[in-house]
Amino acid sequence: MESKKMFQDVLESRFSCRSFEPKKISLEELNYILEMSRLAPTAKNKQPQRIVVVENEGLLERLKEATPFTFDAKTVLVVSYDKDSCWIRKNDSKSYGEVDATIAITHILLAATSIDIGSVFVGVFDEQKVKDILDLPQNYGVVGIVPLGYPKEIKPHNTRLDLEELVIYK
Ligand SMILES: Cc1cc2nc3c(=O)[nH]c(=O)nc-3n(C[C@H](O)[C@H](O)[C@H](O)COP(=O)(O)O)c2cc1C
């Protein structure tokens, strides 16, 4: 963790890492990533995100029953939100818990990249199985699983659409 990347470099070099060294990230690295996730903005500053750090070998093995995509990482974050703690928009009762948890995940991915830790946002999982395996309260919604580790290889991120296809000027 000697050097931290500059912002644009972080955004450009982040990629979905799907192959990790069979080693936990250091506690210093883990704590840095978690601290950076804590800085994420949340609706009405409700901070409903709840992050489970999974490093126990037995639980890592069991998580494979809930998702095919842990990529054998030795540190896996399960990012959820407390449905009773999030901001609900009054006019249409929309809950922003998933949005808040997703922003926290974005911070996690970028913070990890800034210290050369590989990461990937995994959305393919059986939510109830994840909750059962980790003994999460029923009022938690699981938004993403984030395997973390030292990348076996550095890859470029996927291609992106041109701005013309993404931005509409009115
Ligand atoms: C909401 C979300 C869900 C995703 N789910 C998975 C997944 O289940 N498995 C996986 O391997 N990658 C998953 N990804 C990673 C995407 O495939 C990846 O971000 C995308 O192809 C762009 O590649 P890049 O991250 O290397 O730029 C997910 C990404 C997002 C944002």
The ligand as a Gaussian input file, in Angstrom:
#p B3LYP/6-31G(d) Opt

LIG

0 1
 C      -24.466000      -4.704000     -11.039000
 C      -23.337000      -5.544000     -11.586000
 C      -23.427000      -6.919000     -11.523000
 C      -22.372000      -7.710000     -11.983000
 N      -22.434000      -9.070000     -11.829000
 C      -21.389000      -9.824000     -12.197000
 C      -21.380000     -11.218000     -11.944000
 O      -22.303000     -11.769000     -11.364000
 N      -20.307000     -11.944000     -12.349000
 C      -19.241000     -11.356000     -12.949000
 O      -18.278000     -12.061000     -13.279000
 N      -19.198000     -10.017000     -13.196000
 C      -20.250000      -9.255000     -12.834000
 N      -20.217000      -7.890000     -13.058000
 C      -19.069000      -7.278000     -13.726000
 C      -19.424000      -6.767000     -15.130000
 O      -19.560000      -7.871000     -15.996000
 C      -18.333000      -5.810000     -15.603000
 O      -18.270000      -4.714000     -14.725000
 C      -18.591000      -5.299000     -17.013000
 O      -18.531000      -6.340000     -17.953000
 C      -17.565000      -4.263000     -17.410000
 O      -16.259000      -4.815000     -17.306000
 P      -15.156000      -4.072000     -16.434000
 O      -15.653000      -4.032000     -15.005000
 O      -13.900000      -4.901000     -16.576000
 O      -15.024000      -2.715000     -17.019000
 C      -21.245000      -7.097000     -12.590000
 C      -21.164000      -5.699000     -12.634000
 C      -22.191000      -4.933000     -12.140000
 C      -22.051000      -3.429000     -12.173000

